[in-house]
Amino acid sequence: MVVTPERILYDDGNHKFILLEDYGQGQMVQSNVYLVIDNNRGMLVDPGGHKLFKPLFSDIAQVLGIQNLDYIFLSHQDPDIVAGINGWLMTSQAIALISKWWLRFIPHYGLDKYVEPRLKGLEDEGGILQLGNAEIFILPAHFMHSPGNFQFYDPVSKILFSGDMFFSFSAPYEFVNPGDDIEKHLKEYVEPYVKRFMGGKQVFKPYAKMLRELDEIFGIEIIAPQHGAIIKGHDNVMKTIEWVENLEAGPDIMGSVFQIPKNRLKFE
């Protein structure tokens, strides 16, 4: 695998944040897989299902070395994130991190009992993870969209990994760059998914407050979601936070759906 320059989101020689290839195919949902490296110690982010394991394993072996993989970050329980976890735990010594609420569900993906002890549960508040010489902030992101959901912030690269939040449906580009029309991107490609799948104002308000506090301390220059276009530039980041803070979604707008169905279902 050759990591092209545009996929290296940050590299200062000791610390790297890399967007790996899109390994999706057929009807699989498009997914971004990231690798964070500090002083040759790595964290793989949302590595996906069984079909992704073989090509992704080969790429991680070239870029980092499987023996240098310390953590596998699982933002939540969906199959596009965690279905291939048994392969990763069987072939590395990494620790997999996920919300504590999913620990007894993940074995249904075929997790071998011998590697189960390396699947570790995160408390709802998250925490600070040591990766090499860097500190990674594991951030609570519950009900966006999973009830047990985490994001993380890397203060070295100033990148927020936002998981499914800010997923962009079918955007015909990989990056929203400084100077691009961020409002159009959010309205056309992000809003339909966020409005349907995310938790609404009760979580958006404190979430936005948390991100602003991080920005005041460290600065946020990039939002890297698990699906779709990566948002670059501090101005775009701040506009995105302001946008989501005031958005109605999920429980805010779904009340009218709760009616006795009248349509008869027919399938051919």
C-alpha positions as CSV (number, residue, x, y, z in Angstrom):
1,M,0.0,0.0,0.0
2,V,1.2,3.5,-0.8
3,V,-0.2,6.2,1.5
4,T,-0.8,9.1,-0.8
5,P,-0.1,12.6,0.6
6,E,-3.7,13.7,0.8
7,R,-4.5,10.7,3.0
8,I,-1.9,11.8,5.6
9,L,-4.0,14.1,7.7
10,Y,-1.1,14.9,10.0
11,D,2.6,13.9,10.2
12,D,5.3,15.6,12.3
13,G,7.7,12.7,12.1
14,N,6.7,11.2,15.4
15,H,3.0,11.5,15.3
16,K,0.7,10.6,12.4
17,F,-3.0,10.5,11.6
18,I,-3.7,8.5,8.4
19,L,-6.8,7.9,6.4
20,L,-6.5,4.4,5.0
21,E,-8.0,3.1,1.8
22,D,-11.8,2.8,1.3
23,Y,-12.1,-1.0,1.4
24,G,-15.9,-1.1,0.8
25,Q,-17.4,-2.9,-2.1
26,G,-20.9,-3.7,-3.5
27,Q,-23.7,-2.6,-1.2
28,M,-21.4,-2.2,1.8
29,V,-21.7,1.3,3.3
30,Q,-18.6,3.5,2.5
31,S,-16.4,3.7,5.6
32,N,-13.3,5.6,6.5
33,V,-10.7,3.7,8.5
34,Y,-8.0,5.6,10.3
35,L,-4.7,4.8,11.9
36,V,-3.2,7.0,14.6
37,I,0.5,6.5,15.3
38,D,2.7,8.1,18.0
39,N,6.4,7.1,18.3
40,N,5.7,3.9,16.4
41,R,2.7,2.8,18.6
42,G,-0.6,2.6,16.9
43,M,-4.4,2.8,17.3
44,L,-6.6,1.4,14.6
45,V,-10.0,3.1,14.4
46,D,-13.3,1.3,13.5
47,P,-11.7,-1.4,11.4
48,G,-15.0,-2.9,10.0
49,G,-16.1,-6.3,9.0
50,H,-14.7,-9.6,7.8
51,K,-14.3,-8.6,4.2
52,L,-12.1,-5.6,5.2
53,F,-9.8,-7.6,7.4
54,K,-7.4,-9.2,4.9
55,P,-6.6,-6.0,2.9
56,L,-6.5,-3.8,6.0
57,F,-4.3,-6.3,7.8
58,S,-1.8,-6.2,4.9
59,D,-1.8,-2.4,4.9
60,I,-1.3,-2.0,8.7
61,A,1.6,-4.5,8.5
62,Q,3.3,-2.3,5.9
63,V,2.5,1.1,7.5
64,L,3.1,0.2,11.2
65,G,3.6,-3.5,11.9
66,I,1.0,-5.5,13.6
67,Q,3.2,-6.0,16.6
68,N,3.1,-2.2,17.2
69,L,-0.6,-2.0,17.3
70,D,-1.6,-1.2,20.9
71,Y,-5.3,-0.3,20.6
72,I,-8.3,-0.9,18.4
73,F,-10.9,1.8,19.0
74,L,-14.5,0.8,18.4
75,S,-16.8,3.8,18.5
76,H,-19.9,1.6,18.9
77,Q,-21.4,-1.8,18.2
78,D,-22.4,-1.7,14.5
79,P,-21.1,-4.4,12.1
80,D,-19.4,-1.9,9.8
81,I,-17.2,-1.1,12.8
82,V,-16.7,-4.3,14.8
83,A,-17.7,-7.4,12.9
84,G,-14.1,-8.3,12.1
85,I,-12.8,-7.8,15.6
86,N,-12.0,-11.5,16.2
87,G,-9.4,-11.5,13.5
88,W,-7.6,-8.4,14.9
89,L,-7.5,-9.8,18.4
90,M,-6.3,-13.2,17.2
91,T,-3.5,-11.8,15.1
92,S,-2.2,-9.0,17.4
93,Q,-1.8,-8.2,21.1
94,A,-3.9,-5.0,20.8
95,I,-6.5,-4.1,23.3
96,A,-10.0,-3.3,21.8
97,L,-11.9,-0.5,23.4
98,I,-15.7,-0.1,23.3
99,S,-18.6,1.1,25.5
100,K,-19.0,-1.2,28.5
101,W,-22.7,-1.7,27.4
102,W,-21.7,-3.7,24.4
103,L,-19.2,-6.1,26.0
104,R,-21.7,-9.0,26.1
105,F,-23.0,-8.3,22.6
106,I,-19.7,-8.4,20.7
107,P,-19.1,-12.2,21.3
108,H,-22.1,-12.7,18.9
109,Y,-19.8,-11.6,16.1
110,G,-17.7,-14.7,16.7
111,L,-15.3,-13.5,19.3
112,D,-13.0,-16.4,20.5
113,K,-13.1,-16.9,24.2
114,Y,-9.3,-16.7,24.4
115,V,-9.2,-13.1,23.2
116,E,-12.3,-11.9,25.1
117,P,-10.1,-10.6,28.0
118,R,-8.6,-8.0,25.6
119,L,-12.0,-6.5,24.8
120,K,-12.2,-3.7,27.4
121,G,-15.3,-1.6,28.3
122,L,-15.3,2.1,28.5
123,E,-17.3,4.0,31.2
124,D,-19.8,6.5,29.9
125,E,-17.5,9.4,30.8
126,G,-14.7,8.3,28.5
127,G,-11.1,9.2,29.6
128,I,-7.6,10.0,28.5
129,L,-5.7,7.2,26.7
130,Q,-1.9,7.1,26.5
131,L,-0.7,6.2,23.0
132,G,3.1,6.3,22.7
133,N,4.0,9.7,24.2
134,A,0.6,11.2,23.2
135,E,-2.6,11.6,25.1
136,I,-5.9,10.8,23.3
137,F,-9.1,12.1,24.7
138,I,-11.9,9.5,24.5
139,L,-15.1,11.6,24.3
140,P,-18.7,10.6,25.2
141,A,-20.9,10.8,22.2
142,H,-23.9,8.8,23.4
143,F,-27.1,8.7,21.3
144,M,-25.1,9.9,18.3
145,H,-26.4,7.5,17.1
146,S,-25.7,4.5,19.4
147,P,-26.7,4.8,23.1
148,G,-23.2,3.6,23.9
149,N,-21.0,5.7,21.6
150,F,-17.6,7.3,21.7
151,Q,-15.6,9.7,19.6
152,F,-12.0,10.8,20.3
153,Y,-9.9,13.9,20.0
154,D,-6.2,14.0,19.2
155,P,-4.6,17.2,20.6
156,V,-1.3,16.6,18.7
157,S,-2.9,16.6,15.2
158,K,-5.9,18.7,16.4
159,I,-8.3,16.1,14.8
160,L,-11.7,15.1,16.1
161,F,-12.8,11.6,15.1
162,S,-16.5,12.0,15.1
163,G,-17.7,8.5,14.3
164,D,-21.1,8.5,12.6
165,M,-21.7,12.1,13.5
166,F,-21.3,14.3,10.4
167,F,-21.6,11.3,8.1
168,S,-22.1,12.7,4.6
169,F,-24.4,10.7,2.3
170,S,-22.9,10.1,-1.2
171,A,-20.8,13.3,-1.2
172,P,-18.8,13.2,-4.5
173,Y,-15.6,14.3,-2.8
174,E,-13.3,13.2,0.0
175,F,-12.6,16.5,1.7
176,V,-14.4,19.8,2.5
177,N,-11.5,22.2,2.4
178,P,-11.1,25.7,3.8
179,G,-13.1,28.1,1.5
180,D,-15.5,25.4,0.3
181,D,-19.2,25.8,0.9
182,I,-19.6,24.1,4.3
183,E,-23.2,25.2,4.6
184,K,-24.1,23.4,1.4
185,H,-22.2,20.3,2.4
186,L,-24.0,20.1,5.8
187,K,-27.5,20.8,4.2
188,E,-27.2,18.4,1.3
189,Y,-25.1,15.6,2.5
190,V,-25.0,15.5,6.3
191,E,-28.4,16.8,7.5
192,P,-30.6,13.9,6.2
193,Y,-28.6,11.3,8.1
194,V,-28.1,13.4,11.3
195,K,-31.8,14.3,11.5
196,R,-32.9,10.7,11.2
197,F,-30.3,8.9,13.3
198,M,-29.0,11.2,16.0
199,G,-30.3,12.1,19.4
200,G,-31.5,15.7,19.0
201,K,-31.0,18.9,21.0
202,Q,-30.7,17.2,24.4
203,V,-27.4,15.7,23.3
204,F,-26.4,18.2,20.7
205,K,-26.3,21.2,23.1
206,P,-23.8,19.6,25.7
207,Y,-21.9,18.0,22.9
208,A,-21.3,21.3,21.2
209,K,-20.3,22.8,24.5
210,M,-17.7,20.1,25.1
211,L,-16.2,20.6,21.6
212,R,-16.0,24.4,22.1
213,E,-14.1,23.8,25.4
214,L,-11.7,21.4,23.6
215,D,-11.2,24.0,20.9
216,E,-10.5,26.8,23.4
217,I,-7.8,24.6,25.1
218,F,-6.2,22.9,22.1
219,G,-7.9,23.9,18.8
220,I,-9.8,21.6,16.4
221,E,-8.6,21.8,12.8
222,I,-10.2,18.7,11.3
223,I,-13.4,16.7,11.8
224,A,-12.8,13.1,10.6
225,P,-16.1,11.1,10.4
226,Q,-16.4,7.4,9.9
227,H,-18.3,7.8,6.6
228,G,-18.0,10.4,3.9
229,A,-16.1,13.7,3.5
230,I,-13.5,14.9,6.0
231,I,-14.0,18.5,7.1
232,K,-10.9,20.6,7.2
233,G,-10.1,24.1,8.5
234,H,-10.9,25.8,11.9
235,D,-13.6,28.0,10.4
236,N,-15.4,25.0,8.8
237,V,-15.1,23.1,12.1
238,M,-16.7,26.0,14.1
239,K,-19.5,26.4,11.6
240,T,-20.2,22.7,11.8
241,I,-20.4,22.8,15.6
242,E,-22.7,25.8,15.5
243,W,-24.9,24.1,12.9
244,V,-25.4,20.9,14.9
245,E,-26.0,22.7,18.2
246,N,-29.2,24.2,16.8
247,L,-30.4,21.3,14.8
248,E,-33.6,19.4,15.6
249,A,-33.2,15.7,15.1
250,G,-34.3,12.2,16.2
251,P,-36.8,12.5,19.1
252,D,-37.3,16.2,18.3
253,I,-39.0,15.4,15.0
254,M,-40.1,11.7,15.1
255,G,-43.3,12.1,17.2
256,S,-45.6,12.1,14.1
257,V,-44.4,8.7,13.0
258,F,-46.0,7.0,16.1
259,Q,-49.4,6.1,14.6
260,I,-51.1,2.8,13.8
261,P,-50.0,1.9,10.3
262,K,-52.6,2.0,7.5
263,N,-50.4,1.0,4.5
264,R,-50.4,-2.7,3.5
265,L,-47.0,-4.0,2.7
266,K,-46.3,-5.8,-0.5
267,F,-43.0,-7.2,-1.7
268,E,-42.1,-8.6,-5.1
